[in-house]
């Protein structure tokens, strides 16, 4: 083992020891449960995602650390209850990585990334004893990401539209059904179908619908902030402006490339 590996091992153990001490000596840390901090992991993961998208190395260092803290913290809570510890987590991960990469650690061969991915999913499905190829997709995933994942899984066995025209027809059909819906529950149902069809449209266009929606939301924020700035320059509150005036400023912002 070289010096860098020893240093990494020491640092990781130091982190584990610090979290263990915090659990004993800090009133806030001591009170936490896996349930009470579960949403922190999601928040930290999104902050890491933003740092990655901005290609900000300093931010990535910080946010990767925050995600790592959540893993160690959750494991320490379970250790305190006598259930498992971080070593169990690491050992399970090591075994899984070796098991799911037989082309690296075994005798199987895979010539492309696509073959590796198919093999990974096949081994995973067998390990989990899953009956459906759609089993195991987390319900707590963001709805749009979950929809894409379900569609991609179904596509692997040939359950998919054949061309873009069929996808467009389906989207138009769902919009018509939404217009015809009578009750709030029916409208909710049809709106969900519209979003599923729109997700398919993105997939068939090789456009990540999650990214497209993020960018559209960013544009909306920029244009709305332009309206706010113009209102301030005119000495007005937004509430004092008519919808027509705001629409004009919106189009103005759009013309400026916002």
Residue frames as qw, qx, qy, qz and C-alpha x, y, z in Angstrom:
[[0.000, 0.889, 0.459, 0.000, 0.00, 0.00, 0.00],
 [0.435, 0.396, -0.036, 0.808, 1.53, 3.37, -1.01],
 [0.185, -0.168, -0.435, 0.865, 1.58, 6.48, 1.17],
 [0.312, -0.101, -0.205, -0.922, -1.37, 8.13, -0.58],
 [0.619, -0.294, -0.659, -0.309, -3.60, 5.11, 0.16],
 [0.476, -0.274, -0.647, 0.528, -2.52, 5.14, 3.80],
 [0.011, -0.062, -0.172, 0.983, -3.30, 8.84, 4.02],
 [0.474, -0.202, -0.431, -0.741, -6.73, 8.36, 2.48],
 [0.622, -0.308, -0.720, 0.021, -7.43, 5.56, 4.96],
 [0.335, -0.210, -0.505, 0.767, -6.35, 7.72, 7.90],
 [0.166, -0.029, -0.045, -0.985, -8.46, 10.66, 6.74],
 [0.564, -0.273, -0.566, -0.535, -11.53, 8.52, 6.25],
 [0.578, -0.330, -0.689, 0.287, -11.14, 6.96, 9.70],
 [0.165, -0.102, -0.314, 0.929, -10.70, 10.45, 11.16],
 [0.379, -0.169, -0.278, -0.866, -14.02, 11.48, 9.57],
 [0.649, -0.316, -0.665, -0.194, -15.77, 8.40, 10.97],
 [0.481, -0.245, -0.590, 0.601, -14.32, 9.13, 14.42],
 [0.034, -0.027, 0.101, -0.994, -15.44, 12.77, 14.29],
 [0.535, -0.258, -0.420, -0.686, -19.01, 11.79, 13.39],
 [0.652, -0.300, -0.685, 0.122, -19.03, 9.19, 16.16],
 [0.315, -0.161, -0.449, 0.821, -17.86, 11.83, 18.66],
 [0.243, -0.134, -0.124, -0.953, -20.48, 14.32, 17.44],
 [0.618, -0.316, -0.604, -0.392, -23.15, 11.67, 18.00],
 [0.603, -0.333, -0.614, 0.385, -22.00, 11.34, 21.61],
 [0.365, -0.314, -0.299, 0.824, -21.23, 14.94, 22.54],
 [0.107, -0.034, -0.210, -0.971, -23.35, 17.24, 20.35],
 [0.393, 0.281, 0.648, -0.588, -26.99, 17.54, 21.49],
 [0.595, 0.491, -0.118, -0.625, -28.28, 18.16, 17.94],
 [0.418, 0.387, -0.785, -0.243, -26.35, 15.30, 16.32],
 [0.089, -0.067, 0.938, -0.328, -27.32, 12.96, 19.15],
 [0.501, 0.324, 0.483, -0.641, -31.03, 13.59, 18.58],
 [0.484, 0.434, -0.423, -0.630, -31.00, 12.84, 14.86],
 [0.738, 0.078, 0.663, -0.098, -32.46, 9.71, 13.29],
 [0.338, 0.052, 0.723, 0.600, -32.27, 8.30, 9.76],
 [0.146, 0.728, 0.653, 0.148, -35.77, 9.68, 9.24],
 [0.138, -0.895, -0.183, 0.383, -35.00, 13.17, 10.54],
 [0.180, -0.662, 0.415, 0.598, -32.01, 13.71, 8.22],
 [0.646, 0.258, 0.675, 0.248, -33.19, 11.78, 5.16],
 [0.410, 0.869, 0.273, 0.052, -34.05, 14.91, 3.14],
 [0.240, -0.844, 0.336, 0.343, -30.60, 16.38, 3.81],
 [0.583, -0.128, 0.687, 0.414, -29.12, 13.75, 1.50],
 [0.463, 0.667, 0.535, 0.234, -31.38, 14.85, -1.35],
 [0.017, 0.993, 0.028, -0.116, -30.54, 18.51, -0.77],
 [0.411, -0.657, 0.506, 0.378, -26.79, 17.85, -0.68],
 [0.612, 0.163, 0.679, 0.372, -27.01, 15.72, -3.83],
 [0.360, 0.843, 0.370, 0.154, -28.71, 18.58, -5.70],
 [0.157, -0.942, 0.206, 0.212, -26.09, 21.04, -4.49],
 [0.552, -0.333, 0.644, 0.411, -23.41, 18.67, -5.79],
 [0.554, 0.513, 0.597, 0.269, -25.24, 18.40, -9.11],
 [0.164, 0.979, 0.115, -0.032, -25.23, 22.19, -9.44],
 [0.348, -0.758, 0.449, 0.320, -21.48, 22.32, -8.73],
 [0.610, 0.011, 0.698, 0.375, -20.89, 19.66, -11.40],
 [0.441, 0.748, 0.466, 0.169, -22.99, 21.54, -13.94],
 [0.019, 0.994, -0.085, -0.058, -21.02, 24.71, -13.22],
 [0.824, 0.327, -0.246, 0.392, -17.73, 22.77, -13.47],
 [0.191, -0.831, 0.295, -0.431, -16.73, 24.39, -10.17],
 [0.683, 0.145, -0.666, 0.264, -13.98, 22.23, -8.65],
 [0.027, 0.239, -0.581, 0.777, -13.91, 24.06, -5.30],
 [0.645, -0.122, 0.131, -0.743, -17.67, 23.70, -4.92],
 [0.845, 0.079, -0.488, -0.205, -17.45, 20.04, -5.93],
 [0.402, 0.215, -0.738, 0.498, -14.91, 19.40, -3.18],
 [0.269, -0.142, 0.477, -0.824, -17.25, 20.93, -0.62],
 [0.750, 0.018, -0.030, -0.660, -20.43, 19.27, -1.89],
 [0.743, 0.152, -0.651, -0.024, -18.86, 15.82, -2.32],
 [0.185, 0.181, -0.733, 0.629, -17.77, 16.16, 1.29],
 [0.485, -0.071, 0.302, -0.818, -21.32, 17.01, 2.34],
 [0.839, 0.079, -0.345, -0.415, -22.69, 13.96, 0.52],
 [0.578, 0.201, -0.741, 0.278, -20.00, 11.78, 2.10],
 [0.132, -0.205, 0.589, -0.770, -20.93, 13.16, 5.51],
 [0.729, -0.051, 0.023, -0.682, -24.52, 12.03, 4.98],
 [0.815, 0.141, -0.554, -0.094, -23.37, 8.47, 4.19],
 [0.382, 0.191, -0.720, 0.547, -21.16, 8.32, 7.28],
 [0.327, -0.180, 0.377, -0.848, -23.83, 9.97, 9.48],
 [0.822, -0.039, -0.185, -0.538, -26.57, 7.53, 8.44],
 [0.755, 0.143, -0.627, 0.130, -24.19, 4.60, 9.02],
 [0.162, 0.243, -0.645, 0.706, -23.18, 5.89, 12.44],
 [0.587, -0.188, 0.170, -0.769, -26.83, 6.18, 13.51],
 [0.908, 0.014, -0.324, -0.267, -27.31, 2.53, 12.61],
 [0.555, 0.254, -0.669, 0.425, -24.08, 1.58, 14.39],
 [0.183, -0.294, 0.491, -0.799, -25.34, 3.29, 17.55],
 [0.787, -0.083, 0.098, -0.604, -28.42, 1.06, 17.33],
 [0.507, -0.302, 0.808, 0.004, -26.29, -2.05, 16.84],
 [0.794, 0.485, 0.247, -0.272, -27.57, -2.67, 13.29],
 [0.821, 0.338, 0.137, 0.440, -24.57, -2.11, 10.98],
 [0.309, -0.759, 0.102, 0.564, -21.67, 0.29, 10.47],
 [0.350, 0.800, -0.274, -0.404, -19.79, 2.03, 7.66],
 [0.164, -0.412, 0.867, 0.229, -17.59, -1.05, 7.12],
 [0.511, 0.320, 0.792, -0.098, -20.67, -3.11, 6.28],
 [0.452, 0.808, 0.146, -0.349, -21.67, -0.46, 3.75],
 [0.121, 0.744, -0.569, -0.328, -18.21, -0.40, 2.16],
 [0.324, -0.198, 0.919, 0.105, -17.84, -4.19, 2.07],
 [0.560, 0.509, 0.623, -0.200, -21.27, -4.59, 0.48],
 [0.389, 0.848, -0.099, -0.345, -20.34, -2.02, -2.16],
 [0.079, -0.591, 0.757, 0.267, -16.99, -3.70, -2.90],
 [0.446, 0.069, 0.892, 0.011, -18.64, -7.09, -3.35],
 [0.528, 0.682, 0.427, -0.271, -21.32, -5.61, -5.59],
 [0.251, 0.824, -0.339, -0.377, -18.84, -3.79, -7.83],
 [0.166, -0.392, 0.879, 0.214, -16.79, -6.97, -8.31],
 [0.473, 0.276, 0.827, -0.123, -19.89, -9.07, -8.91],
 [0.481, 0.764, 0.341, -0.262, -21.36, -6.67, -11.48],
 [0.285, 0.825, -0.408, -0.268, -18.14, -6.26, -13.43],
 [0.900, -0.094, 0.414, 0.103, -17.31, -9.84, -14.51],
 [0.697, 0.669, 0.021, 0.259, -15.62, -8.40, -17.61],
 [0.073, 0.831, -0.418, 0.359, -13.05, -6.79, -15.29],
 [0.397, -0.516, 0.674, -0.351, -12.83, -9.16, -12.32],
 [0.810, 0.049, 0.562, -0.162, -13.93, -12.36, -14.07],
 [0.449, -0.087, 0.734, 0.502, -13.65, -14.11, -17.40],
 [0.421, 0.725, 0.544, -0.025, -16.55, -12.50, -19.24],
 [0.350, -0.035, 0.289, 0.890, -15.86, -10.02, -22.03],
 [0.218, 0.843, 0.441, -0.217, -17.69, -6.81, -22.90],
 [0.556, 0.206, 0.309, 0.743, -16.60, -4.82, -25.93],
 [0.019, 0.529, 0.212, 0.822, -18.68, -1.69, -25.46],
 [0.130, -0.090, 0.489, -0.858, -20.18, 0.54, -22.76],
 [0.675, -0.062, -0.176, -0.714, -23.64, -0.51, -23.97],
 [0.749, -0.001, -0.662, -0.031, -22.83, -4.20, -23.39],
 [0.272, 0.088, -0.675, 0.680, -21.52, -3.38, -19.92],
 [0.368, -0.093, 0.230, -0.896, -24.72, -1.51, -19.04],
 [0.779, -0.049, -0.384, -0.493, -26.96, -4.35, -20.27],
 [0.645, 0.044, -0.720, 0.254, -24.90, -6.86, -18.29],
 [0.025, 0.144, -0.537, 0.831, -25.09, -4.66, -15.17],
 [0.581, -0.089, 0.062, -0.807, -28.89, -4.46, -15.33],
 [0.800, 0.012, -0.544, -0.254, -29.22, -8.21, -16.02],
 [0.487, 0.059, -0.727, 0.481, -27.05, -9.10, -13.02],
 [0.157, -0.127, 0.393, -0.897, -28.85, -6.55, -10.86],
 [0.699, -0.100, -0.189, -0.683, -32.29, -7.91, -11.77],
 [0.770, -0.008, -0.638, 0.012, -31.16, -11.44, -10.95],
 [0.299, 0.119, -0.642, 0.696, -29.63, -10.37, -7.62],
 [0.301, -0.068, 0.302, -0.902, -32.74, -8.50, -6.54],
 [0.142, 0.263, 0.954, -0.022, -35.01, -11.35, -7.66],
 [0.310, 0.390, 0.106, -0.861, -37.19, -8.87, -9.51],
 [0.526, 0.389, 0.756, 0.019, -40.11, -10.12, -11.55],
 [0.395, 0.869, 0.294, 0.032, -40.65, -6.92, -13.52],
 [0.606, 0.262, 0.036, 0.751, -38.01, -4.92, -15.37],
 [0.079, -0.731, -0.088, -0.672, -39.71, -1.85, -13.87],
 [0.731, -0.626, -0.249, 0.106, -39.15, -3.00, -10.29],
 [0.703, -0.281, -0.079, 0.649, -36.61, -1.06, -8.27],
 [0.215, 0.506, 0.146, 0.823, -37.19, 2.41, -9.73],
 [0.198, -0.266, -0.595, 0.732, -37.49, 4.61, -6.60],
 [0.010, -0.774, -0.610, -0.170, -40.88, 6.24, -6.13],
 [0.295, -0.833, -0.147, 0.444, -39.18, 9.19, -4.42],
 [0.467, 0.029, 0.383, 0.796, -37.26, 10.10, -7.58],
 [0.217, 0.422, -0.011, -0.880, -38.30, 13.43, -9.14],
 [0.700, 0.412, 0.487, -0.321, -41.35, 12.63, -11.27],
 [0.557, 0.746, -0.238, -0.278, -39.77, 13.63, -14.59],
 [0.046, 0.565, -0.823, -0.029, -36.63, 11.58, -14.00],
 [0.521, -0.002, 0.813, -0.261, -38.75, 8.63, -12.90],
 [0.715, 0.559, 0.215, -0.361, -40.86, 8.85, -16.07],
 [0.416, 0.717, -0.526, -0.189, -37.74, 8.81, -18.26],
 [0.176, -0.395, 0.894, -0.115, -36.30, 5.83, -16.38],
 [0.654, 0.222, 0.646, -0.325, -39.55, 3.84, -16.74],
 [0.669, 0.675, -0.027, -0.311, -39.74, 4.63, -20.47],
 [0.235, 0.675, -0.692, -0.096, -36.11, 3.63, -21.03],
 [0.390, -0.190, 0.882, -0.183, -36.62, 0.32, -19.23],
 [0.704, 0.420, 0.468, -0.330, -39.74, -0.44, -21.30],
 [0.495, 0.750, -0.307, -0.313, -37.91, 0.47, -24.49],
 [0.131, -0.529, 0.835, 0.075, -35.27, -2.22, -23.86],
 [0.427, 0.119, 0.895, -0.047, -37.87, -4.95, -24.47],
 [0.118, 0.218, 0.697, 0.672, -39.35, -3.22, -27.53],
 [0.044, -0.761, -0.638, 0.109, -42.29, -1.46, -25.83],
 [0.195, -0.490, 0.057, 0.848, -41.91, 1.91, -27.51],
 [0.513, 0.755, 0.141, -0.383, -43.20, 4.13, -30.28],
 [0.806, 0.222, 0.365, 0.410, -41.78, 3.48, -33.72],
 [0.416, 0.381, 0.189, 0.804, -41.35, 7.08, -34.86],
 [0.093, -0.119, -0.267, 0.952, -41.72, 10.74, -33.92],
 [0.367, -0.216, -0.407, -0.808, -45.07, 11.09, -35.72],
 [0.596, -0.397, -0.694, -0.080, -46.65, 8.53, -33.37],
 [0.398, -0.289, -0.491, 0.719, -45.29, 10.41, -30.35],
 [0.078, -0.003, -0.058, -0.995, -46.70, 13.72, -31.63],
 [0.492, -0.307, -0.580, -0.572, -50.09, 12.10, -32.32],
 [0.561, -0.394, -0.684, 0.250, -50.15, 10.72, -28.78],
 [0.228, -0.199, -0.308, 0.902, -49.34, 14.12, -27.30],
 [0.273, -0.110, -0.271, -0.917, -52.11, 15.76, -29.33],
 [0.561, -0.345, -0.705, -0.264, -54.53, 13.00, -28.27],
 [0.465, -0.362, -0.613, 0.526, -53.73, 13.55, -24.59],
 [0.026, -0.088, -0.095, 0.991, -54.22, 17.31, -24.94],
 [0.436, -0.239, -0.488, -0.717, -57.64, 16.72, -26.52],
 [0.593, -0.383, -0.707, 0.036, -58.59, 14.37, -23.68],
 [0.297, -0.230, -0.441, 0.815, -57.51, 16.99, -21.15],
 [0.194, -0.053, -0.147, -0.969, -59.79, 19.54, -22.82],
 [0.581, -0.262, -0.576, -0.512, -62.68, 17.06, -22.66],
 [0.407, -0.157, -0.785, 0.440, -62.10, 16.12, -19.01],
 [0.343, -0.714, -0.373, -0.483, -64.90, 17.22, -16.67],
 [0.682, -0.719, -0.135, 0.011, -63.82, 16.68, -13.07],
 [0.127, -0.873, 0.468, -0.050, -60.62, 17.84, -11.30],
 [0.713, -0.307, 0.627, 0.062, -59.59, 14.20, -10.91],
 [0.785, 0.482, 0.355, 0.157, -60.03, 13.54, -14.65],
 [0.297, 0.933, -0.159, 0.126, -58.04, 16.68, -15.48],
 [0.417, -0.711, 0.566, 0.001, -55.25, 15.59, -13.13],
 [0.821, 0.030, 0.561, 0.107, -55.20, 12.16, -14.80],
 [0.666, 0.684, 0.225, 0.196, -55.02, 13.64, -18.30],
 [0.025, 0.947, -0.315, 0.052, -52.38, 16.19, -17.31],
 [0.622, -0.473, 0.616, 0.103, -50.21, 13.30, -16.12],
 [0.788, 0.325, 0.486, 0.192, -50.69, 11.61, -19.50],
 [0.385, 0.916, -0.020, 0.108, -49.69, 14.84, -21.27],
 [0.254, -0.834, 0.490, 0.013, -46.49, 15.03, -19.24],
 [0.756, -0.145, 0.621, 0.151, -45.68, 11.38, -20.00],
 [0.692, 0.614, 0.330, 0.188, -46.22, 12.01, -23.72],
 [0.147, 0.966, -0.197, 0.081, -44.07, 15.17, -23.55],
 [0.536, -0.607, 0.578, 0.099, -41.34, 13.16, -21.85],
 [0.788, 0.202, 0.542, 0.210, -41.47, 10.66, -24.72],
 [0.465, 0.872, 0.099, 0.116, -41.19, 13.56, -27.16],
 [0.163, -0.887, 0.431, 0.022, -37.98, 14.69, -25.48],
 [0.699, -0.295, 0.638, 0.132, -36.58, 11.17, -25.51],
 [0.735, 0.470, 0.447, 0.197, -37.32, 10.72, -29.23],
 [0.316, 0.933, -0.041, 0.168, -35.65, 14.08, -29.92],
 [0.755, 0.076, -0.314, 0.571, -32.54, 13.07, -27.96],
 [0.066, -0.614, 0.183, -0.765, -33.31, 15.89, -25.55],
 [0.321, -0.178, -0.792, 0.488, -33.10, 15.32, -21.80],
 [0.243, -0.725, -0.469, -0.442, -36.54, 16.56, -20.63],
 [0.577, -0.663, -0.292, 0.378, -35.16, 17.27, -17.15],
 [0.440, -0.203, 0.139, 0.864, -32.48, 19.55, -18.62],
 [0.054, 0.452, 0.500, 0.737, -34.98, 21.16, -20.99],
 [0.387, -0.783, -0.463, -0.150, -37.33, 21.98, -18.12],
 [0.568, -0.535, -0.135, 0.611, -34.47, 23.33, -15.98],
 [0.329, 0.016, 0.286, 0.900, -33.37, 25.61, -18.81],
 [0.124, -0.610, -0.534, -0.573, -36.94, 26.76, -19.49],
 [0.496, -0.764, -0.384, 0.153, -37.35, 27.56, -15.78],
 [0.511, -0.334, 0.035, 0.791, -34.06, 29.50, -15.82],
 [0.147, 0.312, 0.418, 0.841, -35.36, 31.53, -18.78],
 [0.314, -0.743, -0.522, -0.277, -38.62, 32.23, -16.96],
 [0.550, -0.645, -0.240, 0.473, -36.69, 33.46, -13.91],
 [0.410, -0.116, 0.204, 0.881, -34.46, 35.73, -16.02],
 [0.014, -0.466, -0.500, -0.730, -37.42, 37.22, -17.92],
 [0.423, -0.765, -0.480, -0.073, -39.48, 37.73, -14.78],
 [0.541, -0.527, -0.124, 0.643, -36.54, 39.40, -13.05],
 [0.257, 0.175, 0.339, 0.888, -36.27, 41.69, -16.09],
 [0.243, -0.685, -0.508, -0.462, -39.90, 42.69, -15.54],
 [0.566, -0.693, -0.333, 0.297, -39.17, 43.31, -11.84],
 [0.496, -0.235, 0.073, 0.833, -36.17, 45.49, -12.72],
 [0.078, 0.381, 0.427, 0.817, -38.14, 47.54, -15.27],
 [0.390, -0.752, -0.494, -0.195, -40.96, 48.03, -12.77],
 [0.577, -0.573, -0.195, 0.548, -38.44, 49.27, -10.21],
 [0.360, 0.014, 0.239, 0.902, -36.95, 51.70, -12.76],
 [0.147, -0.523, -0.467, -0.697, -40.48, 53.05, -13.35],
 [0.139, -0.208, 0.505, -0.826, -41.02, 53.40, -9.62],
 [0.742, -0.148, -0.206, -0.621, -43.83, 50.84, -9.67],
 [0.504, -0.213, 0.800, -0.244, -44.72, 47.72, -7.72],
 [0.024, 0.003, -0.909, -0.415, -45.51, 44.67, -9.83],
 [0.112, 0.504, 0.817, -0.257, -49.01, 44.63, -8.39],
 [0.179, 0.686, 0.142, -0.691, -49.57, 48.07, -9.92],
 [0.097, 0.358, -0.653, -0.660, -48.73, 46.90, -13.43],
 [0.813, 0.247, 0.086, -0.520, -51.32, 45.45, -15.78],
 [0.820, -0.022, 0.553, 0.144, -50.90, 41.99, -17.24],
 [0.641, 0.738, 0.151, 0.151, -50.62, 43.64, -20.67],
 [0.024, 0.923, -0.371, 0.096, -47.69, 45.79, -19.49],
 [0.603, -0.481, 0.636, 0.025, -45.95, 42.78, -17.99],
 [0.837, 0.322, 0.429, 0.108, -46.50, 40.79, -21.20],
 [0.453, 0.879, -0.090, 0.119, -44.86, 43.56, -23.21],
 [0.207, -0.800, 0.558, -0.084, -41.83, 43.54, -20.93],
 [0.807, -0.135, 0.574, 0.017, -41.74, 39.74, -21.13],
 [0.769, 0.569, 0.238, 0.165, -41.56, 39.90, -24.94],
 [0.153, 0.936, -0.289, 0.127, -38.96, 42.64, -24.64],
 [0.512, -0.587, 0.626, -0.023, -36.82, 40.41, -22.43],
 [0.851, 0.182, 0.487, 0.074, -37.34, 37.53, -24.86],
 [0.576, 0.806, 0.021, 0.130, -36.16, 39.79, -27.73],
 [0.070, -0.864, 0.484, -0.119, -32.97, 40.49, -25.78],
 [0.621, 0.320, -0.714, 0.048, -32.22, 36.78, -25.69],
 [0.274, -0.335, 0.691, -0.579, -33.18, 36.21, -22.08]]
